[in-house]
Amino acid sequence: MAKVLVISPSICKSLKHVQTIHARGLSVGAACLGSVNLKGRSLLTLKDFNSDEIKRLLWVSGDLKHRIKKENQYLPLLQGKSIAMIFEKRSTRTRMSTETGFALLGGHPCFLTSQDIHLGVNESSTDTARVLSGLCDIVLARVYSHSTLEELEKEATIPIINGLSDLYHPIQILADFLTLQEHYGKLDGLTVSWIGDGNNVLHSFMMTAAKLGVHLRIATPKGYGPEASVVQEAQRLSKLHGTQLVMTSDPMEAAKGSDVLVTDTWVSMGQEEEKKKRLKDFHGYQITNKTGSMANPDWTFLHCLPRKQEEVDDEVFYSPRSLVFPEAENRKWTIMGLMVSLLVDYTPQTKMPRF
């Protein structure tokens, strides 16, 4: 069992106490992350979480994966608890990972579609938040508008998780970074290249990468870039954490010197009428081995799925470089790690990974 010393964040900055930590055979990182407590928090965007808090979530997720999948342990950490899963948008990975993950931890998931709960129509978001606060322990909502999540979080007395909104997709990014940490052994110093639409997944990458020491190179077609406010915050974070943030409209330039090539759907749900124009505007953005020739020799590929062939060809998607299926599986372990962190006091039993 890894030794974890729980200390206050202020102590982590004290040289005297750092020496004490070393003397007890502990790493400073493990001791500091051991002091992070997220119980009762909501996750609407990783913009609201600092570096140690994100690393703590990844540590807990990897710990649960090891204990349950590798050691076949039964961990009913959420026994007696229930989650309301509100889905305005359909999903395979978000529903399956949350529903099976919560049940695996001993809890009871309740799936609610727009046929069951029509936010802001049959009942206001304010009233819904108050009602659900008395009926369950946590809510995951996959919605069209990010403002819906903000309304729920404002009125709820239980944690709210963003299962996807038009602005952010934080639970996807947790899975992506767990996948990269497992593959490369660490995150600090990696370069991730995003080649595609300036969408909610990219926004979440931009709110997270610098906090983990990851450089970000972004290529989007003109007119399809990320939100200006997100760019401004990402630039601030990059400067604060000493990472590189490159923005271009040239996919080959974005891929240069990269460790990881990432893309996503070019036509999201609700954009079907724009499909013809989008396919024309994204011409040249398909990820192929030619794109990869600009990257580092051991480059890998991520896609949050579902995938269309115009976004990435089969030669890359089904190659050993592709981490998309471990990435999809890690949606389960990271949502489990998040739900455990927000609902109970839990100390990881495995050694803290390198970040």
NUTI-828528 format. One record per residue (C-alpha): residue number from 0; residue in one letter; x, y, z. Coordinates in steps of 0.05 Angstrom, whole numbers, plus 5000, padded with zeros to 4 digits. Layout:
N
<palum seq="NUM" type="a" x="X" y="Y" z="Z"/>
...
//
This chain:
355
<palum seq="0" type="m" x="5000" y="5000" z="5000"/>
<palum seq="1" type="a" x="5027" y="5069" z="4982"/>
<palum seq="2" type="k" x="5041" y="5115" z="5040"/>
<palum seq="3" type="v" x="5000" y="5179" z="5036"/>
<palum seq="4" type="l" x="5008" y="5236" z="5085"/>
<palum seq="5" type="v" x="4950" y="5284" z="5088"/>
<palum seq="6" type="i" x="4974" y="5355" z="5097"/>
<palum seq="7" type="s" x="4948" y="5423" z="5081"/>
<palum seq="8" type="p" x="4966" y="5456" z="5015"/>
<palum seq="9" type="s" x="5003" y="5511" z="5051"/>
<palum seq="10" type="i" x="5049" y="5460" z="5083"/>
<palum seq="11" type="c" x="5068" y="5435" z="5014"/>
<palum seq="12" type="k" x="5100" y="5502" z="5000"/>
<palum seq="13" type="s" x="5143" y="5500" z="5062"/>
<palum seq="14" type="l" x="5215" y="5476" z="5052"/>
<palum seq="15" type="k" x="5218" y="5454" z="5125"/>
<palum seq="16" type="h" x="5159" y="5408" z="5117"/>
<palum seq="17" type="v" x="5183" y="5383" z="5049"/>
<palum seq="18" type="q" x="5245" y="5358" z="5084"/>
<palum seq="19" type="t" x="5202" y="5323" z="5136"/>
<palum seq="20" type="i" x="5161" y="5290" z="5081"/>
<palum seq="21" type="h" x="5225" y="5263" z="5048"/>
<palum seq="22" type="a" x="5249" y="5238" z="5115"/>
<palum seq="23" type="r" x="5186" y="5196" z="5122"/>
<palum seq="24" type="g" x="5196" y="5164" z="5054"/>
<palum seq="25" type="l" x="5141" y="5201" z="5019"/>
<palum seq="26" type="s" x="5142" y="5241" z="4955"/>
<palum seq="27" type="v" x="5123" y="5315" z="4960"/>
<palum seq="28" type="g" x="5073" y="5304" z="4903"/>
<palum seq="29" type="a" x="5037" y="5246" z="4938"/>
<palum seq="30" type="a" x="5034" y="5285" z="5003"/>
<palum seq="31" type="c" x="5005" y="5347" z="4970"/>
<palum seq="32" type="l" x="4955" y="5308" z="4927"/>
<palum seq="33" type="g" x="4935" y="5270" z="4990"/>
<palum seq="34" type="s" x="4910" y="5335" z="5019"/>
<palum seq="35" type="v" x="4862" y="5349" z="4962"/>
<palum seq="36" type="n" x="4789" y="5339" z="4981"/>
<palum seq="37" type="l" x="4735" y="5347" z="4928"/>
<palum seq="38" type="k" x="4676" y="5320" z="4966"/>
<palum seq="39" type="g" x="4614" y="5361" z="4954"/>
<palum seq="40" type="r" x="4642" y="5398" z="4893"/>
<palum seq="41" type="s" x="4609" y="5402" z="4825"/>
<palum seq="42" type="l" x="4644" y="5395" z="4758"/>
<palum seq="43" type="l" x="4617" y="5440" z="4704"/>
<palum seq="44" type="t" x="4685" y="5456" z="4674"/>
<palum seq="45" type="l" x="4757" y="5438" z="4689"/>
<palum seq="46" type="k" x="4770" y="5513" z="4687"/>
<palum seq="47" type="d" x="4747" y="5512" z="4760"/>
<palum seq="48" type="f" x="4797" y="5458" z="4780"/>
<palum seq="49" type="n" x="4871" y="5470" z="4794"/>
<palum seq="50" type="s" x="4930" y="5426" z="4775"/>
<palum seq="51" type="d" x="4931" y="5385" z="4840"/>
<palum seq="52" type="e" x="4855" y="5374" z="4837"/>
<palum seq="53" type="i" x="4858" y="5347" z="4766"/>
<palum seq="54" type="k" x="4917" y="5302" z="4783"/>
<palum seq="55" type="r" x="4880" y="5277" z="4844"/>
<palum seq="56" type="l" x="4820" y="5258" z="4800"/>
<palum seq="57" type="l" x="4867" y="5220" z="4752"/>
<palum seq="58" type="w" x="4901" y="5185" z="4810"/>
<palum seq="59" type="v" x="4835" y="5162" z="4841"/>
<palum seq="60" type="s" x="4811" y="5139" z="4772"/>
<palum seq="61" type="g" x="4874" y="5098" z="4759"/>
<palum seq="62" type="d" x="4872" y="5071" z="4830"/>
<palum seq="63" type="l" x="4800" y="5046" z="4822"/>
<palum seq="64" type="k" x="4817" y="5016" z="4754"/>
<palum seq="65" type="h" x="4875" y="4977" z="4784"/>
<palum seq="66" type="r" x="4838" y="4953" z="4845"/>
<palum seq="67" type="i" x="4774" y="4932" z="4809"/>
<palum seq="68" type="k" x="4800" y="4910" z="4740"/>
<palum seq="69" type="k" x="4869" y="4883" z="4758"/>
<palum seq="70" type="e" x="4859" y="4858" z="4829"/>
<palum seq="71" type="n" x="4785" y="4840" z="4821"/>
<palum seq="72" type="q" x="4766" y="4876" z="4886"/>
<palum seq="73" type="y" x="4694" y="4892" z="4903"/>
<palum seq="74" type="l" x="4689" y="4964" z="4925"/>
<palum seq="75" type="p" x="4617" y="4985" z="4943"/>
<palum seq="76" type="l" x="4639" y="5056" z="4957"/>
<palum seq="77" type="l" x="4573" y="5086" z="4933"/>
<palum seq="78" type="q" x="4527" y="5035" z="4965"/>
<palum seq="79" type="g" x="4461" y="5067" z="4984"/>
<palum seq="80" type="k" x="4472" y="5127" z="4937"/>
<palum seq="81" type="s" x="4436" y="5144" z="4873"/>
<palum seq="82" type="i" x="4451" y="5187" z="4812"/>
<palum seq="83" type="a" x="4402" y="5222" z="4766"/>
<palum seq="84" type="m" x="4427" y="5219" z="4694"/>
<palum seq="85" type="i" x="4394" y="5273" z="4652"/>
<palum seq="86" type="f" x="4405" y="5264" z="4577"/>
<palum seq="87" type="e" x="4379" y="5317" z="4529"/>
<palum seq="88" type="k" x="4429" y="5288" z="4479"/>
<palum seq="89" type="r" x="4438" y="5214" z="4465"/>
<palum seq="90" type="s" x="4504" y="5180" z="4479"/>
<palum seq="91" type="t" x="4536" y="5111" z="4481"/>
<palum seq="92" type="r" x="4599" y="5123" z="4522"/>
<palum seq="93" type="t" x="4571" y="5174" z="4572"/>
<palum seq="94" type="r" x="4510" y="5132" z="4589"/>
<palum seq="95" type="m" x="4545" y="5065" z="4592"/>
<palum seq="96" type="s" x="4605" y="5090" z="4631"/>
<palum seq="97" type="t" x="4563" y="5127" z="4683"/>
<palum seq="98" type="e" x="4508" y="5075" z="4690"/>
<palum seq="99" type="t" x="4554" y="5014" z="4695"/>
<palum seq="100" type="g" x="4606" y="5051" z="4736"/>
<palum seq="101" type="f" x="4558" y="5076" z="4788"/>
<palum seq="102" type="a" x="4526" y="5007" z="4794"/>
<palum seq="103" type="l" x="4595" y="4973" z="4799"/>
<palum seq="104" type="l" x="4609" y="5017" z="4859"/>
<palum seq="105" type="g" x="4544" y="4995" z="4892"/>
<palum seq="106" type="g" x="4500" y="5054" z="4874"/>
<palum seq="107" type="h" x="4435" y="5061" z="4837"/>
<palum seq="108" type="p" x="4434" y="5099" z="4770"/>
<palum seq="109" type="c" x="4369" y="5130" z="4745"/>
<palum seq="110" type="f" x="4368" y="5147" z="4670"/>
<palum seq="111" type="l" x="4323" y="5206" z="4650"/>
<palum seq="112" type="t" x="4312" y="5226" z="4577"/>
<palum seq="113" type="s" x="4274" y="5286" z="4551"/>
<palum seq="114" type="q" x="4212" y="5242" z="4553"/>
<palum seq="115" type="d" x="4220" y="5236" z="4628"/>
<palum seq="116" type="i" x="4246" y="5305" z="4646"/>
<palum seq="117" type="h" x="4241" y="5364" z="4599"/>
<palum seq="118" type="l" x="4286" y="5417" z="4631"/>
<palum seq="119" type="g" x="4257" y="5486" z="4630"/>
<palum seq="120" type="v" x="4193" y="5465" z="4595"/>
<palum seq="121" type="n" x="4150" y="5420" z="4638"/>
<palum seq="122" type="e" x="4188" y="5444" z="4699"/>
<palum seq="123" type="s" x="4239" y="5499" z="4710"/>
<palum seq="124" type="s" x="4312" y="5481" z="4720"/>
<palum seq="125" type="t" x="4308" y="5514" z="4788"/>
<palum seq="126" type="d" x="4251" y="5469" z="4811"/>
<palum seq="127" type="t" x="4284" y="5408" z="4780"/>
<palum seq="128" type="a" x="4349" y="5421" z="4817"/>
<palum seq="129" type="r" x="4312" y="5428" z="4883"/>
<palum seq="130" type="v" x="4270" y="5366" z="4872"/>
<palum seq="131" type="l" x="4329" y="5322" z="4852"/>
<palum seq="132" type="s" x="4370" y="5348" z="4911"/>
<palum seq="133" type="g" x="4319" y="5313" z="4956"/>
<palum seq="134" type="l" x="4314" y="5249" z="4915"/>
<palum seq="135" type="c" x="4386" y="5231" z="4897"/>
<palum seq="136" type="d" x="4458" y="5244" z="4916"/>
<palum seq="137" type="i" x="4488" y="5271" z="4851"/>
<palum seq="138" type="v" x="4466" y="5292" z="4781"/>
<palum seq="139" type="l" x="4500" y="5282" z="4714"/>
<palum seq="140" type="a" x="4469" y="5324" z="4659"/>
<palum seq="141" type="r" x="4484" y="5320" z="4585"/>
<palum seq="142" type="v" x="4452" y="5383" z="4556"/>
<palum seq="143" type="y" x="4450" y="5429" z="4497"/>
<palum seq="144" type="s" x="4463" y="5494" z="4533"/>
<palum seq="145" type="h" x="4517" y="5504" z="4586"/>
<palum seq="146" type="s" x="4472" y="5554" z="4620"/>
<palum seq="147" type="t" x="4425" y="5497" z="4639"/>
<palum seq="148" type="l" x="4481" y="5466" z="4680"/>
<palum seq="149" type="e" x="4495" y="5532" z="4713"/>
<palum seq="150" type="e" x="4422" y="5539" z="4733"/>
<palum seq="151" type="l" x="4421" y="5468" z="4761"/>
<palum seq="152" type="e" x="4486" y="5479" z="4800"/>
<palum seq="153" type="k" x="4461" y="5545" z="4828"/>
<palum seq="154" type="e" x="4399" y="5515" z="4859"/>
<palum seq="155" type="a" x="4422" y="5444" z="4876"/>
<palum seq="156" type="t" x="4449" y="5423" z="4943"/>
<palum seq="157" type="i" x="4483" y="5362" z="4913"/>
<palum seq="158" type="p" x="4541" y="5357" z="4863"/>
<palum seq="159" type="i" x="4526" y="5369" z="4789"/>
<palum seq="160" type="i" x="4569" y="5338" z="4735"/>
<palum seq="161" type="n" x="4573" y="5364" z="4664"/>
<palum seq="162" type="g" x="4562" y="5303" z="4620"/>
<palum seq="163" type="l" x="4570" y="5348" z="4559"/>
<palum seq="164" type="s" x="4547" y="5418" z="4540"/>
<palum seq="165" type="d" x="4556" y="5464" z="4481"/>
<palum seq="166" type="l" x="4615" y="5496" z="4516"/>
<palum seq="167" type="y" x="4653" y="5440" z="4552"/>
<palum seq="168" type="h" x="4661" y="5365" z="4556"/>
<palum seq="169" type="p" x="4705" y="5356" z="4619"/>
<palum seq="170" type="i" x="4693" y="5282" z="4631"/>
<palum seq="171" type="q" x="4720" y="5266" z="4562"/>
<palum seq="172" type="i" x="4785" y="5303" z="4576"/>
<palum seq="173" type="l" x="4796" y="5265" z="4642"/>
<palum seq="174" type="a" x="4792" y="5200" z="4602"/>
<palum seq="175" type="d" x="4839" y="5227" z="4549"/>
<palum seq="176" type="f" x="4892" y="5247" z="4599"/>
<palum seq="177" type="l" x="4887" y="5182" z="4638"/>
<palum seq="178" type="t" x="4898" y="5145" z="4572"/>
<palum seq="179" type="l" x="4959" y="5187" z="4556"/>
<palum seq="180" type="q" x="4987" y="5180" z="4626"/>
<palum seq="181" type="e" x="4981" y="5104" z="4622"/>
<palum seq="182" type="h" x="5012" y="5101" z="4552"/>
<palum seq="183" type="y" x="5070" y="5149" z="4561"/>
<palum seq="184" type="g" x="5082" y="5141" z="4636"/>
<palum seq="185" type="k" x="5075" y="5215" z="4648"/>
<palum seq="186" type="l" x="5040" y="5277" z="4621"/>
<palum seq="187" type="d" x="5088" y="5334" z="4636"/>
<palum seq="188" type="g" x="5124" y="5356" z="4572"/>
<palum seq="189" type="l" x="5078" y="5321" z="4523"/>
<palum seq="190" type="t" x="5054" y="5359" z="4462"/>
<palum seq="191" type="v" x="4981" y="5348" z="4440"/>
<palum seq="192" type="s" x="4958" y="5372" z="4372"/>
<palum seq="193" type="w" x="4884" y="5385" z="4360"/>
<palum seq="194" type="i" x="4865" y="5383" z="4287"/>
<palum seq="195" type="g" x="4791" y="5398" z="4275"/>
<palum seq="196" type="d" x="4733" y="5438" z="4300"/>
<palum seq="197" type="g" x="4738" y="5490" z="4356"/>
<palum seq="198" type="n" x="4686" y="5454" z="4397"/>
<palum seq="199" type="n" x="4670" y="5435" z="4469"/>
<palum seq="200" type="v" x="4722" y="5380" z="4472"/>
<palum seq="201" type="l" x="4777" y="5428" z="4449"/>
<palum seq="202" type="h" x="4753" y="5479" z="4500"/>
<palum seq="203" type="s" x="4762" y="5428" z="4556"/>
<palum seq="204" type="f" x="4832" y="5411" z="4530"/>
<palum seq="205" type="m" x="4849" y="5485" z="4532"/>
<palum seq="206" type="m" x="4825" y="5491" z="4604"/>
<palum seq="207" type="t" x="4866" y="5430" z="4626"/>
<palum seq="208" type="a" x="4930" y="5418" z="4586"/>
<palum seq="209" type="a" x="4974" y="5473" z="4615"/>
<palum seq="210" type="k" x="4956" y="5452" z="4686"/>
<palum seq="211" type="l" x="4987" y="5384" z="4671"/>
<palum seq="212" type="g" x="5048" y="5412" z="4636"/>
<palum seq="213" type="v" x="5022" y="5393" z="4567"/>
<palum seq="214" type="h" x="5037" y="5436" z="4506"/>
<palum seq="215" type="l" x="4978" y="5448" z="4459"/>
<palum seq="216" type="r" x="4980" y="5460" z="4384"/>
<palum seq="217" type="i" x="4913" y="5476" z="4352"/>
<palum seq="218" type="a" x="4891" y="5477" z="4279"/>
<palum seq="219" type="t" x="4820" y="5498" z="4262"/>
<palum seq="220" type="p" x="4793" y="5523" z="4195"/>
<palum seq="221" type="k" x="4781" y="5597" z="4192"/>
<palum seq="222" type="g" x="4714" y="5613" z="4223"/>
<palum seq="223" type="y" x="4714" y="5549" z="4265"/>
<palum seq="224" type="g" x="4762" y="5569" z="4321"/>
<palum seq="225" type="p" x="4749" y="5563" z="4395"/>
<palum seq="226" type="e" x="4710" y="5615" z="4435"/>
<palum seq="227" type="a" x="4750" y="5680" z="4446"/>
<palum seq="228" type="s" x="4741" y="5677" z="4521"/>
<palum seq="229" type="v" x="4768" y="5606" z="4523"/>
<palum seq="230" type="v" x="4828" y="5627" z="4482"/>
<palum seq="231" type="q" x="4842" y="5684" z="4529"/>
<palum seq="232" type="e" x="4840" y="5639" z="4590"/>
<palum seq="233" type="a" x="4882" y="5585" z="4556"/>
<palum seq="234" type="q" x="4935" y="5638" z="4540"/>
<palum seq="235" type="r" x="4936" y="5659" z="4613"/>
<palum seq="236" type="l" x="4943" y="5587" z="4636"/>
<palum seq="237" type="s" x="4998" y="5572" z="4586"/>
<palum seq="238" type="k" x="5038" y="5632" z="4610"/>
<palum seq="239" type="l" x="5026" y="5615" z="4683"/>
<palum seq="240" type="h" x="5048" y="5542" z="4676"/>
<palum seq="241" type="g" x="5104" y="5554" z="4625"/>
<palum seq="242" type="t" x="5074" y="5513" z="4567"/>
<palum seq="243" type="q" x="5066" y="5528" z="4493"/>
<palum seq="244" type="l" x="5000" y="5545" z="4461"/>
<palum seq="245" type="v" x="5001" y="5549" z="4385"/>
<palum seq="246" type="m" x="4941" y="5566" z="4342"/>
<palum seq="247" type="t" x="4940" y="5560" z="4267"/>
<palum seq="248" type="s" x="4895" y="5541" z="4208"/>
<palum seq="249" type="d" x="4948" y="5493" z="4179"/>
<palum seq="250" type="p" x="4939" y="5420" z="4202"/>
<palum seq="251" type="m" x="5010" y="5401" z="4183"/>
<palum seq="252" type="e" x="5039" y="5459" z="4223"/>
<palum seq="253" type="a" x="4997" y="5438" z="4283"/>
<palum seq="254" type="a" x="5023" y="5367" z="4278"/>
<palum seq="255" type="k" x="5096" y="5388" z="4277"/>
<palum seq="256" type="g" x="5135" y="5357" z="4335"/>
<palum seq="257" type="s" x="5072" y="5329" z="4367"/>
<palum seq="258" type="d" x="5065" y="5267" z="4411"/>
<palum seq="259" type="v" x="4990" y="5261" z="4404"/>
<palum seq="260" type="l" x="4943" y="5277" z="4346"/>
<palum seq="261" type="v" x="4871" y="5289" z="4366"/>
<palum seq="262" type="t" x="4808" y="5303" z="4327"/>
<palum seq="263" type="d" x="4733" y="5299" z="4337"/>
<palum seq="264" type="t" x="4669" y="5299" z="4296"/>
<palum seq="265" type="w" x="4664" y="5357" z="4247"/>
<palum seq="266" type="v" x="4588" y="5356" z="4251"/>
<palum seq="267" type="s" x="4561" y="5354" z="4322"/>
<palum seq="268" type="m" x="4490" y="5338" z="4342"/>
<palum seq="269" type="g" x="4447" y="5398" z="4324"/>
<palum seq="270" type="q" x="4492" y="5418" z="4266"/>
<palum seq="271" type="e" x="4465" y="5369" z="4214"/>
<palum seq="272" type="e" x="4439" y="5424" z="4168"/>
<palum seq="273" type="e" x="4511" y="5452" z="4164"/>
<palum seq="274" type="k" x="4541" y="5385" z="4143"/>
<palum seq="275" type="k" x="4553" y="5400" z="4069"/>
<palum seq="276" type="k" x="4586" y="5466" z="4084"/>
<palum seq="277" type="r" x="4627" y="5438" z="4141"/>
<palum seq="278" type="l" x="4654" y="5380" z="4100"/>
<palum seq="279" type="k" x="4677" y="5430" z="4047"/>
<palum seq="280" type="d" x="4708" y="5478" z="4099"/>
<palum seq="281" type="f" x="4745" y="5421" z="4134"/>
<palum seq="282" type="h" x="4777" y="5394" z="4070"/>
<palum seq="283" type="g" x="4849" y="5377" z="4084"/>
<palum seq="284" type="y" x="4838" y="5365" z="4158"/>
<palum seq="285" type="q" x="4832" y="5289" z="4155"/>
<palum seq="286" type="i" x="4886" y="5257" z="4199"/>
<palum seq="287" type="t" x="4928" y="5208" z="4160"/>
<palum seq="288" type="n" x="4999" y="5180" z="4164"/>
<palum seq="289" type="k" x="5019" y="5240" z="4122"/>
<palum seq="290" type="t" x="4996" y="5285" z="4180"/>
<palum seq="291" type="g" x="5033" y="5239" z="4228"/>
<palum seq="292" type="s" x="5098" y="5247" z="4187"/>
<palum seq="293" type="m" x="5103" y="5316" z="4218"/>
<palum seq="294" type="a" x="5096" y="5289" z="4289"/>
<palum seq="295" type="n" x="5146" y="5254" z="4334"/>
<palum seq="296" type="p" x="5164" y="5182" z="4315"/>
<palum seq="297" type="d" x="5122" y="5151" z="4371"/>
<palum seq="298" type="w" x="5060" y="5193" z="4360"/>
<palum seq="299" type="t" x="4992" y="5167" z="4380"/>
<palum seq="300" type="f" x="4921" y="5183" z="4361"/>
<palum seq="301" type="l" x="4858" y="5200" z="4402"/>
<palum seq="302" type="h" x="4785" y="5210" z="4382"/>
<palum seq="303" type="c" x="4727" y="5214" z="4431"/>
<palum seq="304" type="l" x="4680" y="5177" z="4383"/>
<palum seq="305" type="p" x="4636" y="5166" z="4345"/>
<palum seq="306" type="r" x="4683" y="5174" z="4286"/>
<palum seq="307" type="k" x="4671" y="5188" z="4213"/>
<palum seq="308" type="q" x="4722" y="5168" z="4160"/>
<palum seq="309" type="e" x="4730" y="5240" z="4134"/>
<palum seq="310" type="e" x="4760" y="5258" z="4203"/>
<palum seq="311" type="v" x="4813" y="5203" z="4205"/>
<palum seq="312" type="d" x="4827" y="5147" z="4155"/>
<palum seq="313" type="d" x="4825" y="5073" z="4172"/>
<palum seq="314" type="e" x="4900" y="5067" z="4167"/>
<palum seq="315" type="v" x="4909" y="5111" z="4228"/>
<palum seq="316" type="f" x="4844" y="5095" z="4265"/>
<palum seq="317" type="y" x="4856" y="5020" z="4267"/>
<palum seq="318" type="s" x="4932" y="5023" z="4274"/>
<palum seq="319" type="p" x="4973" y="5008" z="4336"/>
<palum seq="320" type="r" x="4982" y="5083" z="4343"/>
<palum seq="321" type="s" x="4908" y="5091" z="4357"/>
<palum seq="322" type="l" x="4888" y="5094" z="4431"/>
<palum seq="323" type="v" x="4814" y="5106" z="4417"/>
<palum seq="324" type="f" x="4788" y="5042" z="4448"/>
<palum seq="325" type="p" x="4829" y="5046" z="4513"/>
<palum seq="326" type="e" x="4807" y="5119" z="4513"/>
<palum seq="327" type="a" x="4734" y="5097" z="4508"/>
<palum seq="328" type="e" x="4742" y="5047" z="4565"/>
<palum seq="329" type="n" x="4775" y="5100" z="4608"/>
<palum seq="330" type="r" x="4711" y="5141" z="4604"/>
<palum seq="331" type="k" x="4685" y="5090" z="4655"/>
<palum seq="332" type="w" x="4743" y="5092" z="4703"/>
<palum seq="333" type="t" x="4748" y="5168" z="4702"/>
<palum seq="334" type="i" x="4674" y="5179" z="4714"/>
<palum seq="335" type="m" x="4678" y="5129" z="4771"/>
<palum seq="336" type="g" x="4738" y="5166" z="4799"/>
<palum seq="337" type="l" x="4701" y="5232" z="4793"/>
<palum seq="338" type="m" x="4637" y="5207" z="4826"/>
<palum seq="339" type="v" x="4676" y="5175" z="4884"/>
<palum seq="340" type="s" x="4716" y="5239" z="4894"/>
<palum seq="341" type="l" x="4654" y="5283" z="4896"/>
<palum seq="342" type="l" x="4612" y="5237" z="4941"/>
<palum seq="343" type="v" x="4657" y="5203" z="4992"/>
<palum seq="344" type="d" x="4723" y="5210" z="5029"/>
<palum seq="345" type="y" x="4770" y="5163" z="4992"/>
<palum seq="346" type="t" x="4845" y="5152" z="4996"/>
<palum seq="347" type="p" x="4879" y="5118" z="4936"/>
<palum seq="348" type="q" x="4913" y="5053" z="4956"/>
<palum seq="349" type="t" x="4962" y="5051" z="4897"/>
<palum seq="350" type="k" x="5024" y="5092" z="4888"/>
<palum seq="351" type="m" x="5014" y="5160" z="4857"/>
<palum seq="352" type="p" x="5032" y="5158" z="4783"/>
<palum seq="353" type="r" x="5081" y="5205" z="4750"/>
<palum seq="354" type="f" x="5049" y="5267" z="4721"/>
//
